Amino acid sequence: MQTETEPHDHPADLTAFLTDLARQAKAEKTWRAYRSDLGLFAGWFQSTTGDAFAAATLTRVDVRDYKQYLLAVEGKAAATVNRRLAALRAFSGWAKRQGLVTELATEGISDVPVPKQAPKALDERAVDRVLRRGEQSGNRRDHAILMTLRHTGLRVAELCDLRVGDVVTSARLGTLTVRAGKGMKQRTVPLNADVRRVLAGYLEAERPDRRPEEFLFLSQRTKSRLTEKALREVAAKYGYQAMVEGAHPHAFRHSFATELLRKGVPLTAVGALLGHESLQSTARYTQPSERDLRAAVGTLALEEER
């Protein structure tokens, strides 16, 4: 099978393009990526057409064929193909500005659609380890923050914007009202017994003189609204202590949604809890994870053993 080979000596036009990029103080990583990607294309072009690569010899058909070659012959991922096309677009634009060509050879050549992946979620055991660290710390605010993330699926900004009056807790029922959701849409999220208990304990012990209009979670240093940066630092701190990678606030939201769907909660209900305007956004959580696929194969193996 034919494979790509980057030429040791770049064609004159490509060398001029790279030299111009260097003068523009482009990031070294970007410069190296362009050099590699365009060098590979130049090698493919020469071996395919028999012609030395130059801006004037590049046609739309060449770009289209190269895209197909990367997909069908090399089996490159969509992201890799799109990066190669981006390099060719940059080169073609430069060639036109230099007067080397009158038309863009990349015009009309679209990127390869990149499949949407399910948002990355923490598994239940990892989440529980982080929560345990928060509880063991003795910091009621931090524990309440982690529990709210775990049991409501709020976005970062939504949690930071919560006011004391947005939380209603009792022995049997509880709700949390999101007044500044995405698109400024309000929604109400029920609170289970676990998070009600923790929130009530936090408010009673740490905010005895609270007023409804005050922010629910405050900076422990300035006593002002908890910033989104500080919220991420809280999650990262206990994630580090629990040795859980990726313990950022949005991962808790993904875990909340994934767990509900795995337990059979309807897509419409999960979407309403998350504040999604479209069920397409919620449906991303239904895509099987690597763990799901391993479990499915394992089930098959057990069936065969019987």
C-alpha positions in Angstrom: 0.0 0.0 0.0 1.2 3.5 -0.9 2.2 5.5 2.2 3.0 9.1 2.6 6.6 10.3 2.8 7.6 13.8 3.6 10.3 15.0 1.2 13.6 15.9 2.7 13.9 19.0 0.5 10.7 21.1 0.3 9.6 22.6 -3.0 10.5 26.3 -3.5 6.9 27.6 -3.0 6.5 25.6 0.2 9.8 26.8 1.5 8.8 30.4 0.8 5.5 29.9 2.5 7.2 28.5 5.6 9.7 31.3 5.6 6.9 33.9 5.5 5.2 32.2 8.4 8.4 32.3 10.4 8.6 36.1 9.8 5.1 36.5 11.1 6.2 35.0 14.4 3.7 32.1 14.2 3.9 29.7 17.1 6.6 27.1 16.6 4.0 24.3 17.1 1.9 25.7 14.3 4.8 26.2 12.0 6.0 22.6 12.5 2.5 21.3 11.9 2.3 23.2 8.6 5.7 22.0 7.6 4.9 18.4 8.3 1.4 18.4 6.8 2.3 20.3 3.6 5.5 18.2 3.2 3.5 15.0 3.3 1.1 16.5 0.7 4.0 17.5 -1.5 5.3 13.9 -1.4 1.9 12.5 -2.2 1.5 15.0 -5.0 4.8 14.2 -6.7 4.3 10.4 -6.4 0.7 10.6 -7.7 1.0 13.1 -10.6 4.7 12.8 -11.4 5.0 16.6 -11.3 7.1 18.6 -8.9 4.8 20.4 -6.4 4.2 24.1 -6.9 1.4 26.5 -6.1 0.6 26.9 -9.8 0.3 23.2 -10.4 -2.2 22.6 -7.5 -5.8 22.1 -8.6 -9.1 21.5 -6.8 -9.1 18.0 -8.2 -5.8 17.3 -6.4 -7.1 18.5 -3.1 -10.3 16.5 -3.5 -8.3 13.3 -4.4 -5.9 13.9 -1.5 -8.8 14.1 0.9 -10.2 10.9 -0.5 -6.8 9.2 -0.3 -6.4 10.1 3.3 -9.8 8.7 4.2 -10.0 5.6 2.0 -6.3 4.5 1.6 -4.6 5.8 4.7 -7.7 5.5 6.9 -6.9 8.8 8.7 -9.3 10.1 11.3 -11.6 13.0 10.4 -9.6 15.4 12.7 -6.3 14.5 11.0 -7.8 15.0 7.5 -9.3 18.3 8.5 -6.0 19.5 9.9 -4.3 18.6 6.6 -6.9 20.5 4.7 -6.5 23.5 6.9 -2.8 23.5 6.1 -3.6 23.4 2.4 -6.1 26.3 2.8 -3.4 28.4 4.5 -0.9 27.6 1.7 -3.5 28.3 -1.0 -4.5 31.6 0.6 -0.8 32.7 0.8 -0.2 31.7 -2.8 -3.1 33.8 -4.0 -2.0 36.8 -1.9 1.5 36.4 -3.4 0.1 36.5 -7.0 1.2 32.9 -7.7 -2.3 31.8 -8.4 -5.6 33.5 -9.3 -8.0 30.9 -7.7 -8.0 28.9 -4.5 -7.5 25.2 -5.1 -9.2 24.5 -1.8 -12.3 26.4 -2.5 -15.4 24.1 -2.2 -13.5 21.3 -0.5 -15.3 20.8 2.8 -14.1 19.3 6.0 -14.9 15.8 7.1 -17.7 15.7 9.6 -16.4 14.8 13.0 -18.6 12.5 15.0 -19.9 14.0 18.2 -18.6 12.1 21.2 -20.5 11.6 24.4 -19.3 14.1 27.0 -16.7 12.6 29.3 -18.2 11.6 32.7 -16.7 10.3 35.9 -17.9 6.8 36.9 -19.9 6.6 40.1 -17.1 5.2 42.2 -14.8 8.0 41.2 -17.4 10.6 42.1 -18.1 9.0 45.4 -14.3 9.1 46.2 -14.2 12.8 45.6 -17.4 13.4 47.7 -15.9 11.4 50.5 -12.8 13.6 50.5 -15.0 16.7 50.6 -16.9 15.3 53.6 -13.7 14.2 55.4 -12.2 17.7 55.0 -14.7 19.2 57.5 -15.3 22.1 55.2 -19.1 22.3 55.0 -19.1 24.8 52.1 -16.9 22.6 49.9 -18.9 19.5 50.8 -22.1 21.3 50.0 -20.7 22.5 46.6 -19.6 18.9 45.6 -22.9 17.4 46.7 -24.9 20.1 44.7 -22.8 19.4 41.6 -23.3 15.6 42.1 -27.0 15.6 42.6 -28.3 18.5 40.4 -26.1 18.6 37.3 -25.8 22.4 37.4 -23.5 24.2 35.0 -20.6 26.1 36.6 -22.1 29.6 36.2 -25.5 28.4 37.4 -24.1 27.1 40.7 -22.1 30.3 41.3 -25.1 32.4 40.7 -27.4 30.6 43.1 -28.9 32.7 45.9 -29.9 31.6 49.4 -33.6 32.1 48.5 -33.2 29.7 45.5 -32.9 26.7 47.8 -35.9 25.3 49.7 -35.3 22.3 52.0 -37.5 20.4 54.4 -37.4 16.9 55.9 -39.4 15.5 53.0 -39.0 17.8 50.0 -36.6 20.2 48.6 -36.0 22.3 45.4 -33.4 24.4 43.8 -34.4 27.1 41.4 -32.0 28.1 38.6 -32.9 31.7 37.7 -29.9 32.4 35.4 -29.8 29.3 33.2 -28.5 29.2 29.7 -30.6 31.5 27.5 -31.8 33.1 30.8 -34.4 30.4 31.2 -35.5 29.5 34.7 -35.9 25.9 35.9 -36.5 24.0 39.1 -34.5 21.0 40.1 -35.7 18.6 42.9 -33.3 17.9 45.7 -32.9 14.4 47.1 -32.6 13.7 50.8 -28.7 13.5 50.7 -28.2 16.9 49.2 -31.0 18.5 51.3 -29.3 17.3 54.5 -25.9 18.6 53.5 -27.2 22.0 52.2 -29.3 22.5 55.4 -26.3 21.7 57.6 -24.1 24.1 55.6 -26.6 27.0 55.9 -27.3 26.4 59.6 -23.7 26.2 60.6 -22.0 28.6 58.2 -24.7 31.1 57.2 -26.9 31.6 60.3 -27.6 35.2 59.5 -28.2 34.6 55.8 -30.6 36.7 53.7 -32.5 35.3 50.7 -30.8 37.7 48.2 -27.3 36.7 49.2 -25.3 34.3 47.1 -25.5 30.7 48.3 -21.8 30.0 48.1 -19.3 32.6 49.0 -15.6 33.0 48.7 -14.1 32.0 52.1 -11.5 34.8 51.8 -13.5 37.8 50.5 -17.1 36.7 51.5 -18.2 37.7 48.0 -19.8 35.5 45.2 -17.8 32.3 44.6 -16.1 32.7 41.2 -16.1 30.1 38.5 -12.4 29.8 38.8 -12.6 29.1 42.5 -15.3 26.5 41.9 -13.1 24.7 39.5 -10.3 24.8 42.1 -12.5 23.3 44.7 -13.4 20.3 42.4 -9.8 19.9 41.4 -8.5 20.0 45.0 -10.6 17.1 46.1 -10.2 15.3 42.8 -6.4 15.4 43.4 -6.8 14.2 47.0 -9.0 11.3 45.8 -6.6 10.5 42.9 -9.4 11.1 40.4 -8.4 12.6 37.0 -10.8 15.0 35.3 -12.7 16.0 38.4 -13.8 19.4 37.1 -17.4 20.7 37.7 -18.6 19.9 34.2 -17.6 16.3 34.7 -20.1 16.1 37.6 -22.8 17.4 35.3 -21.9 14.7 32.7 -21.9 12.0 35.4 -25.3 13.2 36.7 -26.8 12.9 33.3 -25.2 9.6 32.4 -26.2 7.9 35.6 -29.8 9.0 35.3 -30.0 7.6 31.7 -28.4 4.4 32.7 -31.1 4.0 35.4 -33.8 4.4 32.8 -34.9 8.0 33.4 -36.6 9.2 30.2 -34.5 11.5 27.9 -37.1 14.3 28.2 -36.8 14.3 32.0 -33.0 14.4 32.0 -33.1 17.2 29.4 -35.4 19.2 31.6 -33.2 18.7 34.7 -30.1 19.8 32.7 -31.9 22.8 31.2 -31.3 21.6 27.6 -33.4 23.4 24.9 -33.0 20.5 22.5 -33.1 16.7 23.2 -30.2 16.4 20.7 -28.0 17.9 23.4 -29.2 15.3 26.0 -29.0 12.4 23.5 -25.2 12.8 23.4 -25.2 11.1 26.9 -26.8 8.0 25.4 -23.8 7.1 23.3 -22.0 4.0 24.7 -18.8 4.5 26.5 -15.8 2.3 26.3 -16.8 0.7 29.6 -20.3 0.0 28.2 -18.8 -1.7 25.2 -16.4 -3.8 27.4 -19.4 -4.8 29.6 -21.4 -5.8 26.5 -18.6 -8.0 25.2 -18.1 -9.5 28.7 -21.8 -10.4 28.8 -21.5 -12.2 25.5 -18.5 -14.2 26.9 -20.5 -15.3 29.9 -23.3 -16.4 27.6 -20.9 -18.5 25.6 -19.5 -20.2 28.8 -22.9 -21.5 29.7 
